[in-house]
Amino acid sequence: MFANMLVGTRFETLQVYLYSQRTNSGHFTSAMVMSYFLFIGLATWFALRLQKRSA
């Protein structure tokens, strides 16, 4: 709901996109999930590093 409020209803969120792609290619869907997981992990690591420097 919040993502739709921010970007509008024209854009699919990642979850909606993955749900629509589930019947096309399992490999592609798996690669998207792993890429998303790695991106979130790197963003979290970077944010924690910035927080440690400012403290």
mmCIF entry with sequence, helices, sheets and N, C-alpha, C, O atoms, coordinates in Angstrom:
data_MODEL
# 
_entry.id   MODEL 
# 
_entity.id                         1 
_entity.type                       polymer 
_entity.pdbx_number_of_molecules   1 
# 
_entity_poly.entity_id                      1 
_entity_poly.type                           'polypeptide(L)' 
_entity_poly.nstd_linkage                   no 
_entity_poly.nstd_monomer                   no 
_entity_poly.pdbx_seq_one_letter_code       MFANMLVGTRFETLQVYLYSQRTNSGHFTSAMVMSYFLFIGLATWFALRLQKRSA 
_entity_poly.pdbx_seq_one_letter_code_can   MFANMLVGTRFETLQVYLYSQRTNSGHFTSAMVMSYFLFIGLATWFALRLQKRSA 
_entity_poly.pdbx_strand_id                 A 
# 
loop_
_entity_poly_seq.entity_id 
_entity_poly_seq.num 
_entity_poly_seq.mon_id 
_entity_poly_seq.hetero 
1 1  MET n 
1 2  PHE n 
1 3  ALA n 
1 4  ASN n 
1 5  MET n 
1 6  LEU n 
1 7  VAL n 
1 8  GLY n 
1 9  THR n 
1 10 ARG n 
1 11 PHE n 
1 12 GLU n 
1 13 THR n 
1 14 LEU n 
1 15 GLN n 
1 16 VAL n 
1 17 TYR n 
1 18 LEU n 
1 19 TYR n 
1 20 SER n 
1 21 GLN n 
1 22 ARG n 
1 23 THR n 
1 24 ASN n 
1 25 SER n 
1 26 GLY n 
1 27 HIS n 
1 28 PHE n 
1 29 THR n 
1 30 SER n 
1 31 ALA n 
1 32 MET n 
1 33 VAL n 
1 34 MET n 
1 35 SER n 
1 36 TYR n 
1 37 PHE n 
1 38 LEU n 
1 39 PHE n 
1 40 ILE n 
1 41 GLY n 
1 42 LEU n 
1 43 ALA n 
1 44 THR n 
1 45 TRP n 
1 46 PHE n 
1 47 ALA n 
1 48 LEU n 
1 49 ARG n 
1 50 LEU n 
1 51 GLN n 
1 52 LYS n 
1 53 ARG n 
1 54 SER n 
1 55 ALA n 
# 
_struct_asym.id          A 
_struct_asym.entity_id   1 
# 
loop_
_struct_conf.conf_type_id 
_struct_conf.id 
_struct_conf.pdbx_PDB_helix_id 
_struct_conf.beg_label_comp_id 
_struct_conf.beg_label_asym_id 
_struct_conf.beg_label_seq_id 
_struct_conf.pdbx_beg_PDB_ins_code 
_struct_conf.end_label_comp_id 
_struct_conf.end_label_asym_id 
_struct_conf.end_label_seq_id 
_struct_conf.pdbx_end_PDB_ins_code 
_struct_conf.beg_auth_comp_id 
_struct_conf.beg_auth_asym_id 
_struct_conf.beg_auth_seq_id 
_struct_conf.end_auth_comp_id 
_struct_conf.end_auth_asym_id 
_struct_conf.end_auth_seq_id 
_struct_conf.pdbx_PDB_helix_class 
_struct_conf.details 
_struct_conf.pdbx_PDB_helix_length 
HELX_P HELX_P1 AA1 PHE A 2  ? VAL A 7  ? PHE A 2  VAL A 7  1 ? 6  
HELX_P HELX_P2 AA2 LEU A 14 ? GLN A 21 ? LEU A 14 GLN A 21 1 ? 8  
HELX_P HELX_P3 AA3 GLY A 26 ? SER A 54 ? GLY A 26 SER A 54 1 ? 29 
# 
_struct_conf_type.id          HELX_P 
_struct_conf_type.criteria    ? 
_struct_conf_type.reference   ? 
# 
loop_
_atom_site.group_PDB 
_atom_site.id 
_atom_site.type_symbol 
_atom_site.label_atom_id 
_atom_site.label_alt_id 
_atom_site.label_comp_id 
_atom_site.label_asym_id 
_atom_site.label_entity_id 
_atom_site.label_seq_id 
_atom_site.pdbx_PDB_ins_code 
_atom_site.Cartn_x 
_atom_site.Cartn_y 
_atom_site.Cartn_z 
_atom_site.occupancy 
_atom_site.B_iso_or_equiv 
_atom_site.pdbx_formal_charge 
_atom_site.auth_seq_id 
_atom_site.auth_comp_id 
_atom_site.auth_asym_id 
_atom_site.auth_atom_id 
_atom_site.pdbx_PDB_model_num 
ATOM 1   N N  . MET A 1 1  ? 0.819  -1.176  0.000   1.00 0.00 ? 1  MET A N  1 
ATOM 2   C CA . MET A 1 1  ? 0.000  0.000   0.000   1.00 0.00 ? 1  MET A CA 1 
ATOM 3   C C  . MET A 1 1  ? 0.870  1.250   0.000   1.00 0.00 ? 1  MET A C  1 
ATOM 4   O O  . MET A 1 1  ? 0.609  2.182   -0.761  1.00 0.00 ? 1  MET A O  1 
ATOM 5   N N  . PHE A 1 2  ? 1.908  1.286   0.847   1.00 0.00 ? 2  PHE A N  1 
ATOM 6   C CA . PHE A 1 2  ? 2.747  2.476   0.909   1.00 0.00 ? 2  PHE A CA 1 
ATOM 7   C C  . PHE A 1 2  ? 3.527  2.688   -0.387  1.00 0.00 ? 2  PHE A C  1 
ATOM 8   O O  . PHE A 1 2  ? 3.715  3.823   -0.825  1.00 0.00 ? 2  PHE A O  1 
ATOM 9   N N  . ALA A 1 3  ? 3.981  1.590   -1.000  1.00 0.00 ? 3  ALA A N  1 
ATOM 10  C CA . ALA A 1 3  ? 4.700  1.727   -2.269  1.00 0.00 ? 3  ALA A CA 1 
ATOM 11  C C  . ALA A 1 3  ? 3.790  2.300   -3.342  1.00 0.00 ? 3  ALA A C  1 
ATOM 12  O O  . ALA A 1 3  ? 4.222  3.138   -4.134  1.00 0.00 ? 3  ALA A O  1 
ATOM 13  N N  . ASN A 1 4  ? 2.550  1.867   -3.381  1.00 0.00 ? 4  ASN A N  1 
ATOM 14  C CA . ASN A 1 4  ? 1.614  2.412   -4.357  1.00 0.00 ? 4  ASN A CA 1 
ATOM 15  C C  . ASN A 1 4  ? 1.313  3.879   -4.082  1.00 0.00 ? 4  ASN A C  1 
ATOM 16  O O  . ASN A 1 4  ? 1.099  4.652   -5.016  1.00 0.00 ? 4  ASN A O  1 
ATOM 17  N N  . MET A 1 5  ? 1.294  4.264   -2.827  1.00 0.00 ? 5  MET A N  1 
ATOM 18  C CA . MET A 1 5  ? 1.059  5.662   -2.495  1.00 0.00 ? 5  MET A CA 1 
ATOM 19  C C  . MET A 1 5  ? 2.243  6.527   -2.934  1.00 0.00 ? 5  MET A C  1 
ATOM 20  O O  . MET A 1 5  ? 2.055  7.664   -3.368  1.00 0.00 ? 5  MET A O  1 
ATOM 21  N N  . LEU A 1 6  ? 3.453  5.994   -2.823  1.00 0.00 ? 6  LEU A N  1 
ATOM 22  C CA . LEU A 1 6  ? 4.644  6.767   -3.171  1.00 0.00 ? 6  LEU A CA 1 
ATOM 23  C C  . LEU A 1 6  ? 4.841  6.900   -4.678  1.00 0.00 ? 6  LEU A C  1 
ATOM 24  O O  . LEU A 1 6  ? 5.114  7.996   -5.167  1.00 0.00 ? 6  LEU A O  1 
ATOM 25  N N  . VAL A 1 7  ? 4.707  5.808   -5.415  1.00 0.00 ? 7  VAL A N  1 
ATOM 26  C CA . VAL A 1 7  ? 5.013  5.838   -6.849  1.00 0.00 ? 7  VAL A CA 1 
ATOM 27  C C  . VAL A 1 7  ? 3.782  5.814   -7.732  1.00 0.00 ? 7  VAL A C  1 
ATOM 28  O O  . VAL A 1 7  ? 3.895  6.013   -8.942  1.00 0.00 ? 7  VAL A O  1 
ATOM 29  N N  . GLY A 1 8  ? 2.627  5.580   -7.171  1.00 0.00 ? 8  GLY A N  1 
ATOM 30  C CA . GLY A 1 8  ? 1.413  5.508   -7.976  1.00 0.00 ? 8  GLY A CA 1 
ATOM 31  C C  . GLY A 1 8  ? 1.102  4.081   -8.378  1.00 0.00 ? 8  GLY A C  1 
ATOM 32  O O  . GLY A 1 8  ? 1.895  3.173   -8.128  1.00 0.00 ? 8  GLY A O  1 
ATOM 33  N N  . THR A 1 9  ? -0.025 3.885   -8.988  1.00 0.00 ? 9  THR A N  1 
ATOM 34  C CA . THR A 1 9  ? -0.463 2.531   -9.338  1.00 0.00 ? 9  THR A CA 1 
ATOM 35  C C  . THR A 1 9  ? 0.042  2.084   -10.695 1.00 0.00 ? 9  THR A C  1 
ATOM 36  O O  . THR A 1 9  ? -0.214 0.949   -11.096 1.00 0.00 ? 9  THR A O  1 
ATOM 37  N N  . ARG A 1 10 ? 0.757  2.945   -11.420 1.00 0.00 ? 10 ARG A N  1 
ATOM 38  C CA . ARG A 1 10 ? 1.270  2.555   -12.734 1.00 0.00 ? 10 ARG A CA 1 
ATOM 39  C C  . ARG A 1 10 ? 2.437  1.587   -12.626 1.00 0.00 ? 10 ARG A C  1 
ATOM 40  O O  . ARG A 1 10 ? 2.695  0.826   -13.559 1.00 0.00 ? 10 ARG A O  1 
ATOM 41  N N  . PHE A 1 11 ? 3.146  1.605   -11.503 1.00 0.00 ? 11 PHE A N  1 
ATOM 42  C CA . PHE A 1 11 ? 4.340  0.791   -11.339 1.00 0.00 ? 11 PHE A CA 1 
ATOM 43  C C  . PHE A 1 11 ? 4.041  -0.426  -10.467 1.00 0.00 ? 11 PHE A C  1 
ATOM 44  O O  . PHE A 1 11 ? 3.340  -0.334  -9.460  1.00 0.00 ? 11 PHE A O  1 
ATOM 45  N N  . GLU A 1 12 ? 4.593  -1.571  -10.883 1.00 0.00 ? 12 GLU A N  1 
ATOM 46  C CA . GLU A 1 12 ? 4.450  -2.784  -10.078 1.00 0.00 ? 12 GLU A CA 1 
ATOM 47  C C  . GLU A 1 12 ? 5.517  -2.793  -8.990  1.00 0.00 ? 12 GLU A C  1 
ATOM 48  O O  . GLU A 1 12 ? 6.660  -2.404  -9.232  1.00 0.00 ? 12 GLU A O  1 
ATOM 49  N N  . THR A 1 13 ? 5.149  -3.231  -7.805  1.00 0.00 ? 13 THR A N  1 
ATOM 50  C CA . THR A 1 13 ? 6.159  -3.447  -6.777  1.00 0.00 ? 13 THR A CA 1 
ATOM 51  C C  . THR A 1 13 ? 6.883  -4.753  -7.095  1.00 0.00 ? 13 THR A C  1 
ATOM 52  O O  . THR A 1 13 ? 6.431  -5.528  -7.938  1.00 0.00 ? 13 THR A O  1 
ATOM 53  N N  . LEU A 1 14 ? 7.986  -4.989  -6.432  1.00 0.00 ? 14 LEU A N  1 
ATOM 54  C CA . LEU A 1 14 ? 8.758  -6.199  -6.701  1.00 0.00 ? 14 LEU A CA 1 
ATOM 55  C C  . LEU A 1 14 ? 7.946  -7.452  -6.405  1.00 0.00 ? 14 LEU A C  1 
ATOM 56  O O  . LEU A 1 14 ? 8.014  -8.423  -7.158  1.00 0.00 ? 14 LEU A O  1 
ATOM 57  N N  . GLN A 1 15 ? 7.188  -7.444  -5.330  1.00 0.00 ? 15 GLN A N  1 
ATOM 58  C CA . GLN A 1 15 ? 6.392  -8.610  -4.974  1.00 0.00 ? 15 GLN A CA 1 
ATOM 59  C C  . GLN A 1 15 ? 5.329  -8.915  -6.036  1.00 0.00 ? 15 GLN A C  1 
ATOM 60  O O  . GLN A 1 15 ? 5.115  -10.074 -6.392  1.00 0.00 ? 15 GLN A O  1 
ATOM 61  N N  . VAL A 1 16 ? 4.678  -7.888  -6.530  1.00 0.00 ? 16 VAL A N  1 
ATOM 62  C CA . VAL A 1 16 ? 3.657  -8.084  -7.566  1.00 0.00 ? 16 VAL A CA 1 
ATOM 63  C C  . VAL A 1 16 ? 4.310  -8.573  -8.855  1.00 0.00 ? 16 VAL A C  1 
ATOM 64  O O  . VAL A 1 16 ? 3.764  -9.442  -9.535  1.00 0.00 ? 16 VAL A O  1 
ATOM 65  N N  . TYR A 1 17 ? 5.463  -8.027  -9.192  1.00 0.00 ? 17 TYR A N  1 
ATOM 66  C CA . TYR A 1 17 ? 6.170  -8.460  -10.394 1.00 0.00 ? 17 TYR A CA 1 
ATOM 67  C C  . TYR A 1 17 ? 6.597  -9.925  -10.282 1.00 0.00 ? 17 TYR A C  1 
ATOM 68  O O  . TYR A 1 17 ? 6.424  -10.693 -11.228 1.00 0.00 ? 17 TYR A O  1 
ATOM 69  N N  . LEU A 1 18 ? 7.152  -10.312 -9.138  1.00 0.00 ? 18 LEU A N  1 
ATOM 70  C CA . LEU A 1 18 ? 7.565  -11.704 -8.955  1.00 0.00 ? 18 LEU A CA 1 
ATOM 71  C C  . LEU A 1 18 ? 6.369  -12.649 -9.012  1.00 0.00 ? 18 LEU A C  1 
ATOM 72  O O  . LEU A 1 18 ? 6.466  -13.751 -9.552  1.00 0.00 ? 18 LEU A O  1 
ATOM 73  N N  . TYR A 1 19 ? 5.250  -12.215 -8.457  1.00 0.00 ? 19 TYR A N  1 
ATOM 74  C CA . TYR A 1 19 ? 4.054  -13.058 -8.494  1.00 0.00 ? 19 TYR A CA 1 
ATOM 75  C C  . TYR A 1 19 ? 3.567  -13.244 -9.927  1.00 0.00 ? 19 TYR A C  1 
ATOM 76  O O  . TYR A 1 19 ? 3.111  -14.328 -10.291 1.00 0.00 ? 19 TYR A O  1 
ATOM 77  N N  . SER A 1 20 ? 3.662  -12.200 -10.737 1.00 0.00 ? 20 SER A N  1 
ATOM 78  C CA . SER A 1 20 ? 3.213  -12.313 -12.129 1.00 0.00 ? 20 SER A CA 1 
ATOM 79  C C  . SER A 1 20 ? 4.184  -13.141 -12.973 1.00 0.00 ? 20 SER A C  1 
ATOM 80  O O  . SER A 1 20 ? 3.783  -13.714 -13.986 1.00 0.00 ? 20 SER A O  1 
ATOM 81  N N  . GLN A 1 21 ? 5.452  -13.212 -12.568 1.00 0.00 ? 21 GLN A N  1 
ATOM 82  C CA . GLN A 1 21 ? 6.453  -13.956 -13.328 1.00 0.00 ? 21 GLN A CA 1 
ATOM 83  C C  . GLN A 1 21 ? 6.619  -15.399 -12.867 1.00 0.00 ? 21 GLN A C  1 
ATOM 84  O O  . GLN A 1 21 ? 7.434  -16.128 -13.433 1.00 0.00 ? 21 GLN A O  1 
ATOM 85  N N  . ARG A 1 22 ? 5.884  -15.823 -11.874 1.00 0.00 ? 22 ARG A N  1 
ATOM 86  C CA . ARG A 1 22 ? 6.091  -17.148 -11.281 1.00 0.00 ? 22 ARG A CA 1 
ATOM 87  C C  . ARG A 1 22 ? 5.834  -18.293 -12.246 1.00 0.00 ? 22 ARG A C  1 
ATOM 88  O O  . ARG A 1 22 ? 6.401  -19.372 -12.075 1.00 0.00 ? 22 ARG A O  1 
ATOM 89  N N  . THR A 1 23 ? 4.999  -18.092 -13.251 1.00 0.00 ? 23 THR A N  1 
ATOM 90  C CA . THR A 1 23 ? 4.704  -19.174 -14.199 1.00 0.00 ? 23 THR A CA 1 
ATOM 91  C C  . THR A 1 23 ? 5.631  -19.166 -15.402 1.00 0.00 ? 23 THR A C  1 
ATOM 92  O O  . THR A 1 23 ? 5.670  -20.147 -16.144 1.00 0.00 ? 23 THR A O  1 
ATOM 93  N N  . ASN A 1 24 ? 6.383  -18.082 -15.620 1.00 0.00 ? 24 ASN A N  1 
ATOM 94  C CA . ASN A 1 24 ? 7.248  -17.993 -16.802 1.00 0.00 ? 24 ASN A CA 1 
ATOM 95  C C  . ASN A 1 24 ? 8.558  -18.736 -16.617 1.00 0.00 ? 24 ASN A C  1 
ATOM 96  O O  . ASN A 1 24 ? 8.843  -19.675 -17.360 1.00 0.00 ? 24 ASN A O  1 
ATOM 97  N N  . SER A 1 25 ? 9.352  -18.339 -15.649 1.00 0.00 ? 25 SER A N  1 
ATOM 98  C CA . SER A 1 25 ? 10.665 -18.940 -15.478 1.00 0.00 ? 25 SER A CA 1 
ATOM 99  C C  . SER A 1 25 ? 11.040 -18.974 -14.008 1.00 0.00 ? 25 SER A C  1 
ATOM 100 O O  . SER A 1 25 ? 11.159 -17.932 -13.363 1.00 0.00 ? 25 SER A O  1 
ATOM 101 N N  . GLY A 1 26 ? 11.223 -20.158 -13.492 1.00 0.00 ? 26 GLY A N  1 
ATOM 102 C CA . GLY A 1 26 ? 11.634 -20.303 -12.107 1.00 0.00 ? 26 GLY A CA 1 
ATOM 103 C C  . GLY A 1 26 ? 13.045 -19.804 -11.874 1.00 0.00 ? 26 GLY A C  1 
ATOM 104 O O  . GLY A 1 26 ? 13.353 -19.274 -10.807 1.00 0.00 ? 26 GLY A O  1 
ATOM 105 N N  . HIS A 1 27 ? 13.915 -19.974 -12.880 1.00 0.00 ? 27 HIS A N  1 
ATOM 106 C CA . HIS A 1 27 ? 15.298 -19.512 -12.749 1.00 0.00 ? 27 HIS A CA 1 
ATOM 107 C C  . HIS A 1 27 ? 15.350 -17.989 -12.656 1.00 0.00 ? 27 HIS A C  1 
ATOM 108 O O  . HIS A 1 27 ? 16.084 -17.436 -11.837 1.00 0.00 ? 27 HIS A O  1 
ATOM 109 N N  . PHE A 1 28 ? 14.580 -17.325 -13.489 1.00 0.00 ? 28 PHE A N  1 
ATOM 110 C CA . PHE A 1 28 ? 14.557 -15.865 -13.472 1.00 0.00 ? 28 PHE A CA 1 
ATOM 111 C C  . PHE A 1 28 ? 14.015 -15.349 -12.145 1.00 0.00 ? 28 PHE A C  1 
ATOM 112 O O  . PHE A 1 28 ? 14.569 -14.417 -11.563 1.00 0.00 ? 28 PHE A O  1 
ATOM 113 N N  . THR A 1 29 ? 12.936 -15.952 -11.671 1.00 0.00 ? 29 THR A N  1 
ATOM 114 C CA . THR A 1 29 ? 12.342 -15.536 -10.412 1.00 0.00 ? 29 THR A CA 1 
ATOM 115 C C  . THR A 1 29 ? 13.318 -15.756 -9.260  1.00 0.00 ? 29 THR A C  1 
ATOM 116 O O  . THR A 1 29 ? 13.441 -14.906 -8.378  1.00 0.00 ? 29 THR A O  1 
ATOM 117 N N  . SER A 1 30 ? 14.004 -16.883 -9.263  1.00 0.00 ? 30 SER A N  1 
ATOM 118 C CA . SER A 1 30 ? 14.993 -17.171 -8.228  1.00 0.00 ? 30 SER A CA 1 
ATOM 119 C C  . SER A 1 30 ? 16.145 -16.172 -8.267  1.00 0.00 ? 30 SER A C  1 
ATOM 120 O O  . SER A 1 30 ? 16.611 -15.721 -7.220  1.00 0.00 ? 30 SER A O  1 
ATOM 121 N N  . ALA A 1 31 ? 16.602 -15.827 -9.454  1.00 0.00 ? 31 ALA A N  1 
ATOM 122 C CA . ALA A 1 31 ? 17.679 -14.851 -9.589  1.00 0.00 ? 31 ALA A CA 1 
ATOM 123 C C  . ALA A 1 31 ? 17.234 -13.478 -9.103  1.00 0.00 ? 31 ALA A C  1 
ATOM 124 O O  . ALA A 1 31 ? 18.020 -12.759 -8.487  1.00 0.00 ? 31 ALA A O  1 
ATOM 125 N N  . MET A 1 32 ? 15.994 -13.107 -9.368  1.00 0.00 ? 32 MET A N  1 
ATOM 126 C CA . MET A 1 32 ? 15.477 -11.823 -8.896  1.00 0.00 ? 32 MET A CA 1 
ATOM 127 C C  . MET A 1 32 ? 15.421 -11.787 -7.365  1.00 0.00 ? 32 MET A C  1 
ATOM 128 O O  . MET A 1 32 ? 15.793 -10.785 -6.755  1.00 0.00 ? 32 MET A O  1 
ATOM 129 N N  . VAL A 1 33 ? 14.968 -12.857 -6.758  1.00 0.00 ? 33 VAL A N  1 
ATOM 130 C CA . VAL A 1 33 ? 14.875 -12.916 -5.299  1.00 0.00 ? 33 VAL A CA 1 
ATOM 131 C C  . VAL A 1 33 ? 16.267 -12.843 -4.682  1.00 0.00 ? 33 VAL A C  1 
ATOM 132 O O  . VAL A 1 33 ? 16.468 -12.126 -3.702  1.00 0.00 ? 33 VAL A O  1 
ATOM 133 N N  . MET A 1 34 ? 17.222 -13.568 -5.235  1.00 0.00 ? 34 MET A N  1 
ATOM 134 C CA . MET A 1 34 ? 18.587 -13.541 -4.702  1.00 0.00 ? 34 MET A CA 1 
ATOM 135 C C  . MET A 1 34 ? 19.223 -12.158 -4.886  1.00 0.00 ? 34 MET A C  1 
ATOM 136 O O  . MET A 1 34 ? 19.929 -11.678 -3.999  1.00 0.00 ? 34 MET A O  1 
ATOM 137 N N  . SER A 1 35 ? 18.980 -11.526 -6.020  1.00 0.00 ? 35 SER A N  1 
ATOM 138 C CA . SER A 1 35 ? 19.510 -10.179 -6.250  1.00 0.00 ? 35 SER A CA 1 
ATOM 139 C C  . SER A 1 35 ? 18.913 -9.194  -5.256  1.00 0.00 ? 35 SER A C  1 
ATOM 140 O O  . SER A 1 35 ? 19.620 -8.347  -4.711  1.00 0.00 ? 35 SER A O  1 
ATOM 141 N N  . TYR A 1 36 ? 17.623 -9.306  -5.025  1.00 0.00 ? 36 TYR A N  1 
ATOM 142 C CA . TYR A 1 36 ? 16.952 -8.438  -4.059  1.00 0.00 ? 36 TYR A CA 1 
ATOM 143 C C  . TYR A 1 36 ? 17.517 -8.657  -2.658  1.00 0.00 ? 36 TYR A C  1 
ATOM 144 O O  . TYR A 1 36 ? 17.764 -7.698  -1.926  1.00 0.00 ? 36 TYR A O  1 
ATOM 145 N N  . PHE A 1 37 ? 17.720 -9.910  -2.291  1.00 0.00 ? 37 PHE A N  1 
ATOM 146 C CA . PHE A 1 37 ? 18.271 -10.243 -0.982  1.00 0.00 ? 37 PHE A CA 1 
ATOM 147 C C  . PHE A 1 37 ? 19.671 -9.658  -0.817  1.00 0.00 ? 37 PHE A C  1 
ATOM 148 O O  . PHE A 1 37 ? 19.982 -9.089  0.230   1.00 0.00 ? 37 PHE A O  1 
ATOM 149 N N  . LEU A 1 38 ? 20.518 -9.793  -1.837  1.00 0.00 ? 38 LEU A N  1 
ATOM 150 C CA . LEU A 1 38 ? 21.867 -9.245  -1.757  1.00 0.00 ? 38 LEU A CA 1 
ATOM 151 C C  . LEU A 1 38 ? 21.855 -7.725  -1.711  1.00 0.00 ? 38 LEU A C  1 
ATOM 152 O O  . LEU A 1 38 ? 22.650 -7.122  -0.989  1.00 0.00 ? 38 LEU A O  1 
ATOM 153 N N  . PHE A 1 39 ? 20.968 -7.101  -2.468  1.00 0.00 ? 39 PHE A N  1 
ATOM 154 C CA . PHE A 1 39 ? 20.866 -5.649  -2.447  1.00 0.00 ? 39 PHE A CA 1 
ATOM 155 C C  . PHE A 1 39 ? 20.462 -5.146  -1.066  1.00 0.00 ? 39 PHE A C  1 
ATOM 156 O O  . PHE A 1 39 ? 21.046 -4.187  -0.562  1.00 0.00 ? 39 PHE A O  1 
ATOM 157 N N  . ILE A 1 40 ? 19.475 -5.780  -0.455  1.00 0.00 ? 40 ILE A N  1 
ATOM 158 C CA . ILE A 1 40 ? 19.030 -5.377  0.884   1.00 0.00 ? 40 ILE A CA 1 
ATOM 159 C C  . ILE A 1 40 ? 20.150 -5.606  1.906   1.00 0.00 ? 40 ILE A C  1 
ATOM 160 O O  . ILE A 1 40 ? 20.351 -4.790  2.805   1.00 0.00 ? 40 ILE A O  1 
ATOM 161 N N  . GLY A 1 41 ? 20.874 -6.716  1.763   1.00 0.00 ? 41 GLY A N  1 
ATOM 162 C CA . GLY A 1 41 ? 21.993 -6.988  2.667   1.00 0.00 ? 41 GLY A CA 1 
ATOM 163 C C  . GLY A 1 41 ? 23.090 -5.940  2.552   1.00 0.00 ? 41 GLY A C  1 
ATOM 164 O O  . GLY A 1 41 ? 23.608 -5.472  3.566   1.00 0.00 ? 41 GLY A O  1 
ATOM 165 N N  . LEU A 1 42 ? 23.450 -5.565  1.328   1.00 0.00 ? 42 LEU A N  1 
ATOM 166 C CA . LEU A 1 42 ? 24.471 -4.542  1.129   1.00 0.00 ? 42 LEU A CA 1 
ATOM 167 C C  . LEU A 1 42 ? 24.008 -3.175  1.619   1.00 0.00 ? 42 LEU A C  1 
ATOM 168 O O  . LEU A 1 42 ? 24.790 -2.434  2.214   1.00 0.00 ? 42 LEU A O  1 
ATOM 169 N N  . ALA A 1 43 ? 22.764 -2.840  1.379   1.00 0.00 ? 43 ALA A N  1 
ATOM 170 C CA . ALA A 1 43 ? 22.238 -1.560  1.852   1.00 0.00 ? 43 ALA A CA 1 
ATOM 171 C C  . ALA A 1 43 ? 22.234 -1.504  3.380   1.00 0.00 ? 43 ALA A C  1 
ATOM 172 O O  . ALA A 1 43 ? 22.538 -0.464  3.964   1.00 0.00 ? 43 ALA A O  1 
ATOM 173 N N  . THR A 1 44 ? 21.894 -2.610  4.020   1.00 0.00 ? 44 THR A N  1 
ATOM 174 C CA . THR A 1 44 ? 21.902 -2.664  5.480   1.00 0.00 ? 44 THR A CA 1 
ATOM 175 C C  . THR A 1 44 ? 23.327 -2.539  6.021   1.00 0.00 ? 44 THR A C  1 
ATOM 176 O O  . THR A 1 44 ? 23.568 -1.805  6.980   1.00 0.00 ? 44 THR A O  1 
ATOM 177 N N  . TRP A 1 45 ? 24.261 -3.253  5.410   1.00 0.00 ? 45 TRP A N  1 
ATOM 178 C CA . TRP A 1 45 ? 25.657 -3.178  5.830   1.00 0.00 ? 45 TRP A CA 1 
ATOM 179 C C  . TRP A 1 45 ? 26.175 -1.752  5.686   1.00 0.00 ? 45 TRP A C  1 
ATOM 180 O O  . TRP A 1 45 ? 26.835 -1.242  6.592   1.00 0.00 ? 45 TRP A O  1 
ATOM 181 N N  . PHE A 1 46 ? 25.886 -1.105  4.565   1.00 0.00 ? 46 PHE A N  1 
ATOM 182 C CA . PHE A 1 46 ? 26.329 0.265   4.330   1.00 0.00 ? 46 PHE A CA 1 
ATOM 183 C C  . PHE A 1 46 ? 25.729 1.225   5.352   1.00 0.00 ? 46 PHE A C  1 
ATOM 184 O O  . PHE A 1 46 ? 26.426 2.099   5.867   1.00 0.00 ? 46 PHE A O  1 
ATOM 185 N N  . ALA A 1 47 ? 24.448 1.068   5.647   1.00 0.00 ? 47 ALA A N  1 
ATOM 186 C CA . ALA A 1 47 ? 23.795 1.938   6.632   1.00 0.00 ? 47 ALA A CA 1 
ATOM 187 C C  . ALA A 1 47 ? 24.402 1.749   8.018   1.00 0.00 ? 47 ALA A C  1 
ATOM 188 O O  . ALA A 1 47 ? 24.590 2.722   8.748   1.00 0.00 ? 47 ALA A O  1 
ATOM 189 N N  . LEU A 1 48 ? 24.707 0.521   8.383   1.00 0.00 ? 48 LEU A N  1 
ATOM 190 C CA . LEU A 1 48 ? 25.323 0.264   9.689   1.00 0.00 ? 48 LEU A CA 1 
ATOM 191 C C  . LEU A 1 48 ? 26.731 0.865   9.757   1.00 0.00 ? 48 LEU A C  1 
ATOM 192 O O  . LEU A 1 48 ? 27.134 1.379   10.800  1.00 0.00 ? 48 LEU A O  1 
ATOM 193 N N  . ARG A 1 49 ? 27.475 0.803   8.658   1.00 0.00 ? 49 ARG A N  1 
ATOM 194 C CA . ARG A 1 49 ? 28.811 1.413   8.632   1.00 0.00 ? 49 ARG A CA 1 
ATOM 195 C C  . ARG A 1 49 ? 28.705 2.928   8.795   1.00 0.00 ? 49 ARG A C  1 
ATOM 196 O O  . ARG A 1 49 ? 29.495 3.524   9.526   1.00 0.00 ? 49 ARG A O  1 
ATOM 197 N N  . LEU A 1 50 ? 27.753 3.550   8.132   1.00 0.00 ? 50 LEU A N  1 
ATOM 198 C CA . LEU A 1 50 ? 27.574 4.986   8.276   1.00 0.00 ? 50 LEU A CA 1 
ATOM 199 C C  . LEU A 1 50 ? 27.167 5.358   9.696   1.00 0.00 ? 50 LEU A C  1 
ATOM 200 O O  . LEU A 1 50 ? 27.588 6.388   10.222  1.00 0.00 ? 50 LEU A O  1 
ATOM 201 N N  . GLN A 1 51 ? 26.348 4.513   10.310  1.00 0.00 ? 51 GLN A N  1 
ATOM 202 C CA . GLN A 1 51 ? 25.898 4.792   11.677  1.00 0.00 ? 51 GLN A CA 1 
ATOM 203 C C  . GLN A 1 51 ? 27.070 4.693   12.652  1.00 0.00 ? 51 GLN A C  1 
ATOM 204 O O  . GLN A 1 51 ? 27.159 5.500   13.577  1.00 0.00 ? 51 GLN A O  1 
ATOM 205 N N  . LYS A 1 52 ? 27.955 3.742   12.471  1.00 0.00 ? 52 LYS A N  1 
ATOM 206 C CA . LYS A 1 52 ? 29.101 3.591   13.367  1.00 0.00 ? 52 LYS A CA 1 
ATOM 207 C C  . LYS A 1 52 ? 30.051 4.781   13.263  1.00 0.00 ? 52 LYS A C  1 
ATOM 208 O O  . LYS A 1 52 ? 30.634 5.197   14.263  1.00 0.00 ? 52 LYS A O  1 
ATOM 209 N N  . ARG A 1 53 ? 30.208 5.327   12.065  1.00 0.00 ? 53 ARG A N  1 
ATOM 210 C CA . ARG A 1 53 ? 31.098 6.481   11.888  1.00 0.00 ? 53 ARG A CA 1 
ATOM 211 C C  . ARG A 1 53 ? 30.564 7.721   12.556  1.00 0.00 ? 53 ARG A C  1 
ATOM 212 O O  . ARG A 1 53 ? 31.333 8.521   13.089  1.00 0.00 ? 53 ARG A O  1 
ATOM 213 N N  . SER A 1 54 ? 29.253 7.896   12.535  1.00 0.00 ? 54 SER A N  1 
ATOM 214 C CA . SER A 1 54 ? 28.676 9.117   13.107  1.00 0.00 ? 54 SER A CA 1 
ATOM 215 C C  . SER A 1 54 ? 28.555 9.048   14.631  1.00 0.00 ? 54 SER A C  1 
ATOM 216 O O  . SER A 1 54 ? 28.389 10.077  15.286  1.00 0.00 ? 54 SER A O  1 
ATOM 217 N N  . ALA A 1 55 ? 28.636 7.853   15.193  1.00 0.00 ? 55 ALA A N  1 
ATOM 218 C CA . ALA A 1 55 ? 28.482 7.708   16.649  1.00 0.00 ? 55 ALA A CA 1 
ATOM 219 C C  . ALA A 1 55 ? 29.787 7.936   17.377  1.00 0.00 ? 55 ALA A C  1 
ATOM 220 O O  . ALA A 1 55 ? 29.831 7.852   18.604  1.00 0.00 ? 55 ALA A O  1 
# 
